[in-house]
Amino acid sequence: MTVALPPDRQSGADIDITCIDTARRIFEIHPDDPITLAENAAWRLAWEQPLFSAHGGISLQQRLILAAISLLTGALAMATPYTSFMALGWALAGFFTIVAMFRAVLLIAGLYAAWRKRGAAPASLAIRDEDLPVYTVIAPLYHEPGSVAQLITALMRLDYPADRLDIKLVLEADDEATCSEIGKFDLPAHFQVLRVPPLAPRTKPKACNYALAFARGAHVVIYDAEDIPDKDQLRQAVAAFRAGGPKLACVQARLNFYNPRENWLTRQFTLEYGMWFDWLLPGLQLLGLPIPLGGTSNHFRTPVLRALGGWDAYNVTEDADLGLRLTRRGYRCMVLDASTLEEANCQHLNWLRQRTRWQKGYMLTWMVHMRRPLILWRQLGARGFLGFQLFVGGTVALALSMPVAFLIFLMGVCACGPRLPEILTKLNGIIFFLGIAVHMLSAIAGAAGRRQYDLLGDIALTPFYWGLTMIASMRALWQLCADPFHWEKTRHAISRISPISGSQCYPP
């Protein structure tokens, strides 16, 4: 089934709503119209909960604080350059020490969480088909004709009763290539194709919000175009929701790749994902800290998701933001043992665009939730507040400050530039290698957890991967100022490797 624009509103495809009051009024008049639903998908969070929407950008208070800090730092640097340089060295040493210790704690917590679960039988095996709820699967696609066959095949292989599946393939109305490719398949009745009217912003979260209005399931999950989820993932999510109680609002599947050995970039990406999803996020869960969700394979209670206003259409890491909003409202997120395999980015420029968007989204998310830091402290508590600063803010700050810290370290070793105290030079060296050691241990644990032992030798090339991350962070900072809501599209179906290909795909 395809939802098309009604003839009397075709001209509305070019409407660019710039006034929140106007958007609200239009929605109240035409609540069932596709154009109105698209406007609601883009604007609902902004008009109902402006404090939580990235649409407002950096708040006036944040601008004033940043300007004051910049002026003060510049004045001090000009008045006392040596003292300022020393203070910067000590500040970076302290920051890197705290981040390294925090990551080490998360790694230990993740390992302990895995040890506690050893030998446990999947609870999903005890659930009968007739006891399963209707489950909505939302798969947004934009310029993805090459991924259609693999995605449909992966969704057809889900171990879940077809009469309880509600699958939405969500396309932009002007994406004729992807729509034409989907049209080649004789899709079962539980598949529905939704075409989103082309209204700004052209982002994945807006498309997901649009599809959420049509969701029939008690639970909803998001899959990306190239995703191949475990066959029993939906069953495991249902079991987790039933065991977790009503305050468990979201479960995040573990992400990894089906082409980890394609080139050095995919091997580094795989090591990073194994560390991130298999150890660090479970560590956050065990410690009761906010979990910034990944961009796919997030399972939600549909009523809770709707009550929160869905995704922020103006945040380019919408799920990381949503995980924090859930925590602020008193709900919990957890990491599911089931996995989803994705396509590891194998092209450097494509990876750079993708990582720039992720880093920019983390910056946006940090700024949005820090608009009212005292309220955030009350809602998350001291431990959650500090965890948010170190994991979300620290991830970006680490990438941005690493070149400066490395430069200070080299200046101390080579005795060039301002002469640093010997203790500061040694301390920076110790902290630098401590950070490398923590990262290496986390990467080793990630590879070992997936039995990808052949990737361990690639840890030696990780500094080059960090260099790419630094470049992406600099691009993200520039985009944050120049074009904060721009969604840099990641190209998929570019890998030479696919676990589902040719005759394996669902036949047209």
Secondary structure, DSSP 8 states (H G I E B T S, - for coil): -EE---GGGGGGGG-----HHHHHHHHHH-TT-HHHHHHHHHHHHHHH-GGG-GGG-S-HHHHHHHHHHHHHHHHHHHH-HHHHHHHHHHHHHHHHHHHHHHHHHHHHHHHHHHHHHTT---GGGG--GGG---EEEEEEESS-GGGHHHHHHHHHT-SS-GGGEEEEEEEETT-HHHHHHHTTS---TTEEEEEE---S---HHHHHHHHHTT--SSEEEE--TT-EE-TTHHHHHHHHHHHH-TTEEEEEEEEEES-TTSSHHHHHHHHHHHHIIIIIHHHHHHTT------SS-EEEEHHHHHHTTS--TT-TTHHHHHHHHHHHTT-EEEEEEEEEEE----SHHHHHHHHHHHHHHHHHHHHHHTSSHHHHHHHHHHHHHHHHIIIIIHHHHHHHHHHHHHHHHHHHHHT-SS---HHHHHHHHHHHHHHHHHHHHHHHHHHHHTT-GGGGGGGGGHHHHHHHHHHHHHHHHHHHHH-TT-------S--S--SS-GGGS---
